[in-house]
Amino acid sequence: MPHSTGFGQRRDPRTERPVPLGDVVDELLGEDLFRRGMPVATLTKAWPELVGERLAEATAPVSLEGGCLVVRAADGPWGSQATYLAEEIRKRADDALGGGAVTTIRIVVGTDENRRSTR
């Protein structure tokens, strides 16, 4: 049976005792994977308000690592538009996350399907 990445690498021992759900959520949110994903989820939810409806239909925030927000554009023309607006997008995304989180923007063009088919 396949397992997710990191299976068997847990630091904490398994237990049979019941644990409050809030404790489980708090523990998950403290893990690096969830902590890194929360800002992107926040931006994804607010994306249409941050960049406008039309641009939001053709672009999406993909990741935020070390202050660099990666934005995926559906094709070259939308990538050019996002590049042209990159500084405004950066400011708005940074404000949405409380300031100091987004220092640069990188625009990538194509869909996840395109990336997978070229590997």
C-alpha positions in Angstrom: 0.0 0.0 0.0 1.5 3.4 -0.9 2.1 5.9 1.8 2.6 9.7 1.7 6.0 11.2 1.8 7.4 11.2 5.3 5.4 8.1 6.4 7.2 6.5 9.2 9.2 9.6 10.0 7.0 10.9 12.8 8.8 12.3 15.8 5.9 11.6 18.2 4.9 8.1 19.3 1.5 6.7 18.4 -1.0 6.4 21.1 -4.4 4.6 21.6 -5.8 7.2 24.0 -8.3 9.7 22.7 -7.0 13.2 21.9 -9.0 16.4 21.6 -9.4 17.5 18.0 -8.2 21.0 18.8 -4.9 19.5 20.0 -4.5 17.6 16.7 -5.2 20.7 14.6 -2.8 22.8 16.8 -0.1 20.1 16.2 -0.7 20.0 12.5 -0.5 23.8 12.1 2.8 23.8 14.0 4.4 21.4 11.4 6.4 23.1 8.6 4.4 21.8 5.7 1.1 23.4 7.0 2.9 26.5 8.2 4.3 27.1 4.7 1.0 26.4 3.0 -1.2 28.7 5.1 0.0 31.9 3.5 -0.6 30.5 0.0 -4.1 29.3 1.0 -4.8 32.8 2.3 -3.7 34.4 -0.9 -5.6 31.9 -3.0 -8.8 32.7 -1.2 -8.3 36.5 -1.6 -6.8 36.3 -5.1 -9.7 37.7 -7.1 -9.8 40.8 -4.8 -6.0 41.2 -4.9 -5.5 41.0 -8.7 -9.0 41.5 -10.2 -11.5 38.9 -11.5 -10.0 38.6 -15.0 -6.4 38.2 -14.0 -7.4 35.8 -11.2 -9.1 33.5 -13.8 -5.7 33.1 -15.6 -3.2 33.2 -12.7 -2.8 31.7 -9.2 -0.4 31.9 -6.3 1.6 28.6 -6.2 4.1 28.9 -3.4 5.8 31.3 -1.0 9.4 30.5 0.0 11.9 32.9 1.4 9.7 35.9 0.6 9.4 34.9 -3.1 5.8 34.5 -4.2 5.5 32.2 -7.3 2.5 33.0 -9.4 1.5 30.6 -12.2 0.0 32.2 -15.4 -2.1 30.1 -17.8 -0.2 31.3 -20.9 2.3 33.8 -22.2 0.0 36.8 -22.7 -1.3 36.4 -19.1 2.2 35.8 -17.9 3.2 39.1 -19.5 0.3 40.9 -17.9 1.2 39.5 -14.5 4.8 40.5 -15.0 3.8 44.0 -15.9 1.7 44.2 -12.7 4.2 42.2 -10.5 5.1 45.1 -8.1 1.4 45.9 -7.5 0.6 42.2 -7.0 3.6 41.9 -4.6 2.4 44.9 -2.5 -1.2 43.7 -2.4 -0.2 40.1 -1.5 2.2 41.4 1.2 -0.6 43.6 2.7 -3.0 40.6 2.6 -0.5 38.6 4.7 0.2 41.3 7.2 3.4 42.9 5.7 6.9 41.6 5.4 6.1 38.2 3.9 6.3 38.9 0.2 9.5 40.6 -1.0 9.7 39.4 -4.6 7.4 37.9 -7.3 8.3 35.2 -9.8 5.9 34.5 -12.7 5.9 31.0 -14.3 3.8 30.2 -17.4 1.9 27.0 -18.0 -0.3 24.5 -16.1 0.7 21.8 -13.7 -0.3 19.3 -16.4 2.2 20.9 -18.8 5.0 20.5 -16.2 4.1 16.9 -15.5 4.1 15.9 -19.2 7.7 17.3 -19.7 9.3 15.4 -16.9 
